[in-house]
Every structure is written in structure tokens, then in C-alpha cells.
Amino acid sequence: MKRCCDLRSIEFIEVQGRKVGIFGLREAIAEVSSLGLSDEERIAEELLSRIAARNYVSREARPAYKEALLREYRKAVRKNG
């Protein structure tokens, strides 16, 4: 993954109707995709784990982030698949 402060690695996604900047989203999606998982809950957990390691995600917001990250994952997989 890129350095935490590399502004080119920030992507904006919608979480509960708000735009949120995420460091390393594409890298996290690529890593999780390479695991070959089919269970969406597990995919969402893996994505959140990677994203939360580099971005602040409050405990209360985690369900909304999982939903948003899974949505972005599906878009990326469809686009690349």
C-alpha cells in the first residue's frame, strides 16, 4: 500500500449520504479480491479491517462503512471482471 500521506491514494466514497475520503481503497479492494472470497459479510469485514488500519472509522460508523465498502468492491469487481 502507498504511504498514508500520499494524496493520490485518497478516494471519496459515500457513507450514509456523506462523502468520505479513504486512503488505500483500491489497494484494499485488490487485496481482498485476491483472497477469492464469496461470502459478502466476510468480504466486508476484510475490507473494513484493511481500511480501518489506515483510516479512522468509529465503532458506530462501522456498519455503514462495511455497506459502503462492499458497494465499492462490487463496482470494482464488475468493472474488472
Secondary structure as UniProt FT lines:
FT   TURN            4..5
FT   HELIX           7..9
FT   STRAND          10..15
FT   TURN            16..17
FT   STRAND          18..23
FT   HELIX           25..33
FT   TURN            34..36
FT   HELIX           40..52
FT   TURN            53..54
FT   TURN            59..61
FT   HELIX           62..80
//
